[in-house]
Every structure is written in structure tokens, then in C-alpha cells.
Amino acid sequence: MLSESGVTQIEKRIQRIGRNPRNVSSEELVAILTALGFDCRGGKGSHRCYRHPNLPGVLLTVPMQTPLRRVYVLQSLNAIHRLREVMDDDE
């Protein structure tokens, strides 16, 4: 479980990449996804696939390149927002 300050740091990072999805490193995006509970499911070559147990059917592909193309960042942000909706519904 993340501490209060850990949640705040992750939230700040998500907001920052939401404002500017063009200059995001793969390491930063992977750190955010991992902190939110996404699991790496392997991949091929320089790409890694991430899934979350609360989002069945959602598979995020993250290439290990910097900076990431905007489409990968936006797909990840959409999955994060969907995860929040699912978590809010469970409460």
C-alpha cells in the first residue's frame, strides 16, 4: 500500500504528464503504472505489456524508448482514469 506522500507524488506525476504527454520517459511511465498496481506481463523486443487485475481486457503496451510517443502516454492515462472509476465504484 502506498503512503500518503507516495500517493501525492504519484498524483503529481500523473497530472504533469497529463498536461504535457509529449516528453515522458518510459521509466517514468513504468514507475507510475507499477505504483498503481499494474503488473508487467512480459513483451517482445523493446516493448513491455502491463495489466491490472481490476481492469480485465486492458493491455497496455509500453515501448522502452525515450521520449515515448504521445499515443502510448494517452492510452496509459486513459487506463489510469478507468482504474480510478472502478476503484471508486468498489468503495
C-alpha positions in Angstrom: 0.0 0.0 0.0 1.2 3.5 -0.8 1.8 6.0 2.0 0.0 9.4 1.9 3.1 11.1 0.5 3.5 8.3 -2.1 0.0 8.9 -3.4 0.6 12.6 -3.6 3.8 12.1 -5.5 2.2 9.7 -8.0 -0.8 12.1 -8.4 1.6 15.0 -9.1 3.4 12.9 -11.7 0.1 11.8 -13.4 -1.1 15.5 -13.5 2.3 16.6 -15.0 2.3 14.0 -17.8 -1.4 14.8 -18.4 -0.5 18.4 -19.1 2.4 17.5 -21.4 2.2 13.9 -22.7 4.9 14.6 -25.3 8.0 14.5 -23.1 7.6 11.4 -20.9 10.2 8.7 -20.4 9.3 5.1 -20.4 11.0 4.7 -17.0 8.7 7.4 -15.5 5.5 5.8 -17.0 6.5 2.3 -15.9 7.1 3.7 -12.3 3.6 5.2 -12.3 2.0 2.1 -13.6 3.8 -0.2 -11.2 3.0 2.1 -8.2 -0.7 1.8 -9.2 -0.6 -2.0 -9.2 -0.1 -2.7 -12.9 1.9 -5.9 -13.5 4.4 -6.4 -16.3 3.4 -9.4 -18.4 6.5 -9.6 -20.5 6.7 -8.4 -24.0 8.6 -8.7 -27.2 11.8 -6.9 -28.1 11.8 -3.5 -26.6 8.1 -3.4 -25.7 6.6 -4.4 -22.3 2.9 -5.2 -21.6 1.1 -4.2 -18.5 -2.2 -5.4 -17.0 -4.1 -4.6 -13.8 -6.2 -7.2 -12.0 -9.1 -4.7 -11.7 -9.1 -3.9 -15.5 -9.8 -7.1 -17.3 -9.3 -6.9 -21.0 -7.0 -3.9 -20.8 -3.5 -4.4 -22.0 -1.0 -1.5 -22.1 2.0 -1.7 -24.4 4.9 0.5 -23.4 8.0 0.6 -25.6 11.3 1.1 -23.8 12.2 4.3 -25.6 12.5 7.9 -24.6 10.6 10.0 -25.1 7.5 7.9 -25.6 5.2 8.6 -28.4 2.1 10.6 -27.3 -0.3 7.7 -28.1 1.3 5.4 -25.5 1.1 8.0 -22.8 -2.5 8.8 -23.6 -3.5 5.2 -23.6 -1.9 4.8 -20.2 -3.6 7.9 -18.8 -7.0 6.5 -20.0 -6.4 3.2 -18.3 -5.4 5.1 -15.1 -8.7 7.0 -15.2 -10.7 3.9 -15.8 -8.9 2.2 -12.9 -9.9 5.1 -10.6 -13.5 4.8 -11.7 -13.5 1.1 -11.0 -11.9 1.7 -7.6 -14.4 4.4 -6.7 -17.3 2.1 -7.7 -16.0 -0.6 -5.3 -16.0 1.8 -2.3 
